Amino acid sequence: MDSNELLKKVRKIEIKTKGLSQNIFAGEYHSAFKGRGMTFSEVREYQYGDDVRDIDWNVTARHNRPYIKVYEEERELTVMLMIDVSGSRMFGAQGVQKREMIAEIAATLAFSAIQNNDKVGLIFFTDKIEKFIPPKKGKKHILLLIREMLEFKPESSGTDVNMALEYLTSVLKKRCATFLVSDFIDTHDYYKSMSIASRKHDLTAIQVYDKRETQLPDVGLMKLLDAERGETRWIDTSSKKVRQAYNKWWYERQLAMNETMQRCKVEVASIATDEDYVKSLMGMFKKRGAK
């Protein structure tokens, strides 16, 4: 991608995602993460109009009348974008390529963060940490992150979510809001590292997938490429058994992923490349804001 083409793509994503973050996500983002950048100060008696979600039930039980927790807002919230840049992100049979949608989603989150005066950092990972960009504020920094998302060329092609989460936990000591964006095509068990990371940080998962990955079409012999291993093989998609086995593999993988997220108390949004990601992100923000 030459520099002019890259600048055009960056500008296109900036216009679209900045508009979304200003006009649609600004209030939802603030509501979803309000209190994440707050520190506990004291308790006081409940007053009319206070948020019932702030009630301290232990103190309330001791005094037989409602008390609420009072918070002091910290100067800023740190947002980390953990982006899967493995080989499978290049797939895109229906809609755009996964990497393009991942870049747009990450850019929307980044612009939403700076609208809230938060710092944004970036971790690119495959089966190794490819790049770490420390959190900073400002539009110039966000545009740098978008450029990196579009043109970054990883050294490896595999995926290791477990390793990436361990890195997050070790490198960032202060609690931050973390968005893990991946297709989650990963053979590693990441339950333990996700459980630790979700306790230390405010972790949200966003799965980006292509609907063609969910089932095989009946088109006879098909050559498949494993983009992460660099291996190709022929399969007979006219075989009902082959199609059923593939469908079962996808279903069980999704089930395992969702069970892991649920056990770790991590909110997850699954977004297909031919869908409008705005609706999914809005739903995720509203769900978090209601808690």
NUMIBA-522788 format. One line per 2 residues: their letters; for each residue x, y, z of C-alpha. Coordinates in nm, 2 decimals. Layout:
A	X:Y:Z ~ ...
This chain:
MD	0.00:0.00:0.00 ~ 0.16:0.33:-0.11
SN	0.16:0.64:0.11 ~ -0.12:0.82:-0.08
EL	-0.35:0.51:-0.07 ~ -0.28:0.47:0.30
LK	-0.36:0.83:0.38 ~ -0.69:0.80:0.19
KV	-0.78:0.49:0.39 ~ -0.68:0.65:0.72
RK	-0.89:0.96:0.63 ~ -1.19:0.75:0.52
IE	-1.18:0.55:0.85 ~ -1.13:0.87:1.05
IK	-1.43:1.04:0.90 ~ -1.66:0.74:0.95
TK	-1.55:0.64:1.30 ~ -1.50:0.98:1.44
GL	-1.85:1.07:1.34 ~ -1.98:0.75:1.50
SQ	-1.80:0.82:1.82 ~ -1.91:1.18:1.84
NI	-2.28:1.14:1.74 ~ -2.37:0.78:1.85
FA	-2.12:0.64:2.10 ~ -2.02:0.94:2.31
GE	-2.30:0.90:2.57 ~ -2.31:0.52:2.56
YH	-1.93:0.50:2.60 ~ -1.93:0.74:2.90
SA	-2.22:0.56:3.06 ~ -2.06:0.21:3.00
FK	-1.73:0.31:3.16 ~ -1.85:0.57:3.42
GR	-1.71:0.45:3.75 ~ -1.43:0.25:3.59
GM	-1.21:0.56:3.63 ~ -1.34:0.63:3.98
TF	-1.19:0.56:4.32 ~ -1.40:0.49:4.63
SE	-1.40:0.79:4.88 ~ -1.67:0.74:5.15
VR	-2.03:0.64:5.22 ~ -2.32:0.87:5.30
EY	-2.69:0.83:5.35 ~ -2.90:0.78:5.04
QY	-3.07:1.10:4.90 ~ -3.35:1.12:4.65
GD	-3.22:1.10:4.30 ~ -2.91:0.90:4.39
DV	-2.83:0.60:4.16 ~ -2.95:0.29:4.34
RD	-2.66:0.09:4.19 ~ -2.43:0.28:4.42
ID	-2.60:0.15:4.74 ~ -2.36:-0.01:4.98
WN	-2.57:-0.30:5.10 ~ -2.33:-0.40:5.39
VT	-2.35:-0.05:5.55 ~ -2.72:-0.03:5.47
AR	-2.78:-0.36:5.66 ~ -2.59:-0.24:5.96
HN	-2.78:0.09:5.99 ~ -3.12:-0.02:5.87
RP	-3.14:0.27:5.63 ~ -2.98:0.31:5.28
YI	-2.63:0.43:5.23 ~ -2.45:0.49:4.90
KV	-2.08:0.47:4.80 ~ -1.93:0.81:4.70
YE	-1.66:0.81:4.44 ~ -1.40:1.06:4.33
EE	-1.32:1.06:3.96 ~ -0.97:0.99:3.86
RE	-0.80:1.22:3.62 ~ -0.84:0.98:3.33
LT	-0.91:0.63:3.22 ~ -0.66:0.42:3.02
VM	-0.80:0.22:2.73 ~ -0.60:-0.07:2.58
LM	-0.68:-0.21:2.24 ~ -0.56:-0.57:2.20
ID	-0.57:-0.65:1.83 ~ -0.52:-1.00:1.68
VS	-0.31:-0.96:1.37 ~ -0.28:-1.33:1.29
GS	-0.31:-1.47:0.94 ~ -0.68:-1.56:0.96
RM	-0.77:-1.19:0.98 ~ -0.71:-1.16:0.61
FG	-1.01:-1.38:0.53 ~ -1.32:-1.21:0.39
AQ	-1.56:-1.41:0.17 ~ -1.87:-1.22:0.28
GV	-1.85:-0.85:0.34 ~ -1.51:-0.68:0.41
QK	-1.20:-0.86:0.52 ~ -1.18:-0.92:0.89
RE	-0.88:-0.70:0.93 ~ -1.07:-0.40:0.78
MI	-1.36:-0.44:1.02 ~ -1.12:-0.49:1.31
AE	-0.95:-0.16:1.22 ~ -1.29:0.03:1.20
IA	-1.41:-0.11:1.53 ~ -1.08:-0.03:1.70
AT	-1.08:0.32:1.55 ~ -1.44:0.38:1.67
LA	-1.34:0.27:2.03 ~ -1.03:0.49:2.02
FS	-1.21:0.80:1.91 ~ -1.48:0.73:2.17
AI	-1.21:0.72:2.43 ~ -1.04:1.05:2.34
QN	-1.39:1.21:2.33 ~ -1.40:1.11:2.70
ND	-1.04:1.25:2.75 ~ -0.90:0.90:2.80
KV	-0.56:0.76:2.70 ~ -0.54:0.49:2.44
GL	-0.28:0.22:2.39 ~ -0.24:-0.07:2.15
IF	-0.11:-0.43:2.16 ~ -0.07:-0.62:1.84
FT	-0.04:-1.00:1.89 ~ -0.02:-1.33:1.70
DK	0.14:-1.62:1.88 ~ 0.38:-1.36:2.00
IE	0.36:-0.99:2.10 ~ 0.42:-0.81:1.77
KF	0.40:-0.45:1.89 ~ 0.32:-0.25:2.20
IP	0.23:0.12:2.17 ~ 0.20:0.29:2.51
PK	-0.13:0.47:2.60 ~ -0.14:0.84:2.50
KG	-0.40:1.11:2.44 ~ -0.49:1.31:2.13
KK	-0.61:1.29:1.77 ~ -0.25:1.27:1.63
HI	-0.19:0.96:1.84 ~ -0.52:0.80:1.73
LL	-0.44:0.85:1.37 ~ -0.10:0.69:1.43
LI	-0.28:0.38:1.57 ~ -0.52:0.36:1.27
RE	-0.22:0.38:1.03 ~ -0.05:0.10:1.22
ML	-0.37:-0.11:1.21 ~ -0.39:-0.08:0.83
EF	-0.03:-0.13:0.73 ~ 0.13:-0.33:1.01
KP	0.29:-0.66:0.89 ~ 0.33:-0.92:1.17
ES	0.63:-1.15:1.19 ~ 0.42:-1.45:1.28
SG	0.08:-1.58:1.16 ~ -0.05:-1.79:1.45
TD	-0.27:-1.70:1.74 ~ -0.21:-1.72:2.12
VN	-0.47:-1.53:2.32 ~ -0.33:-1.68:2.64
MA	0.02:-1.53:2.58 ~ -0.13:-1.19:2.49
LE	-0.34:-1.18:2.81 ~ -0.04:-1.28:3.02
YL	0.16:-0.99:2.86 ~ -0.13:-0.74:2.93
TS	-0.13:-0.85:3.30 ~ 0.25:-0.81:3.34
VL	0.30:-0.49:3.14 ~ 0.01:-0.28:3.27
KK	0.00:-0.24:3.64 ~ -0.28:0.01:3.67
RC	-0.63:-0.10:3.60 ~ -0.75:-0.02:3.25
AT	-1.04:-0.08:3.02 ~ -0.92:-0.34:2.77
FL	-1.09:-0.44:2.44 ~ -0.97:-0.78:2.31
VS	-1.05:-0.79:1.93 ~ -1.00:-1.12:1.76
DF	-1.16:-1.39:1.56 ~ -1.07:-1.63:1.85
ID	-0.95:-1.90:1.61 ~ -0.70:-2.03:1.87
TH	-0.62:-2.38:1.98 ~ -0.47:-2.27:2.32
DY	-0.67:-2.28:2.64 ~ -0.68:-1.91:2.77
YK	-0.92:-1.96:3.06 ~ -0.67:-1.90:3.34
SM	-0.50:-1.60:3.18 ~ -0.84:-1.45:3.10
SI	-0.97:-1.50:3.45 ~ -0.66:-1.32:3.59
AS	-0.67:-1.04:3.34 ~ -1.05:-0.98:3.39
RK	-1.00:-0.94:3.76 ~ -0.71:-0.70:3.72
HD	-0.86:-0.50:3.43 ~ -1.20:-0.41:3.28
LT	-1.19:-0.66:3.00 ~ -1.43:-0.68:2.70
AI	-1.40:-0.93:2.41 ~ -1.51:-0.85:2.05
QV	-1.51:-1.14:1.81 ~ -1.50:-1.06:1.44
YD	-1.58:-1.35:1.21 ~ -1.69:-1.42:0.85
KR	-2.01:-1.62:0.80 ~ -1.84:-1.84:0.54
ET	-1.63:-1.97:0.83 ~ -1.94:-2.10:1.01
QL	-2.03:-2.36:0.75 ~ -1.90:-2.52:0.43
PD	-2.10:-2.47:0.10 ~ -2.18:-2.78:-0.11
VG	-1.95:-2.71:-0.41 ~ -1.76:-3.03:-0.45
LM	-1.38:-3.04:-0.42 ~ -1.25:-2.73:-0.24
KL	-0.90:-2.62:-0.17 ~ -0.86:-2.48:0.18
LD	-0.58:-2.26:0.31 ~ -0.49:-2.25:0.68
AE	-0.36:-1.89:0.69 ~ -0.21:-1.93:1.03
RG	-0.01:-2.25:0.95 ~ 0.04:-2.19:0.58
ET	-0.10:-2.53:0.50 ~ -0.34:-2.62:0.22
RW	-0.55:-2.92:0.16 ~ -0.84:-3.04:-0.05
ID	-1.17:-3.15:0.09 ~ -1.49:-3.28:-0.06
TS	-1.77:-3.05:0.04 ~ -2.02:-3.26:-0.15
SK	-1.99:-3.50:0.14 ~ -2.27:-3.44:0.40
KV	-2.05:-3.60:0.67 ~ -1.76:-3.35:0.59
RQ	-2.00:-3.05:0.60 ~ -2.16:-3.18:0.93
AY	-1.82:-3.24:1.09 ~ -1.71:-2.88:1.00
NK	-2.03:-2.73:1.13 ~ -1.99:-2.93:1.45
WW	-1.63:-2.80:1.49 ~ -1.74:-2.44:1.45
YE	-2.04:-2.48:1.69 ~ -1.83:-2.65:1.96
RQ	-1.55:-2.38:1.93 ~ -1.81:-2.10:1.97
LA	-1.96:-2.28:2.26 ~ -1.63:-2.32:2.43
MN	-1.54:-1.96:2.37 ~ -1.87:-1.83:2.51
ET	-1.84:-2.06:2.82 ~ -1.49:-1.93:2.89
MQ	-1.61:-1.57:2.86 ~ -1.91:-1.64:3.09
RC	-1.69:-1.81:3.36 ~ -1.44:-1.52:3.35
KV	-1.73:-1.27:3.36 ~ -1.61:-1.11:3.03
EV	-1.87:-0.94:2.81 ~ -1.84:-1.06:2.45
AS	-1.99:-0.93:2.12 ~ -1.97:-1.15:1.81
IA	-1.98:-0.95:1.49 ~ -1.99:-1.09:1.13
TD	-1.81:-0.90:0.86 ~ -2.13:-0.84:0.66
ED	-2.31:-0.70:0.96 ~ -2.33:-0.34:1.09
YV	-2.10:-0.34:1.38 ~ -2.26:-0.02:1.52
KS	-2.56:-0.21:1.64 ~ -2.35:-0.47:1.82
LM	-2.13:-0.21:1.99 ~ -2.43:0.00:2.10
GM	-2.59:-0.31:2.25 ~ -2.26:-0.40:2.43
FK	-2.23:-0.04:2.57 ~ -2.59:-0.02:2.68
KR	-2.56:-0.36:2.85 ~ -2.25:-0.25:3.04
GA	-2.41:0.09:3.12 ~ -2.71:-0.08:3.28
K	-2.50:-0.28:3.52
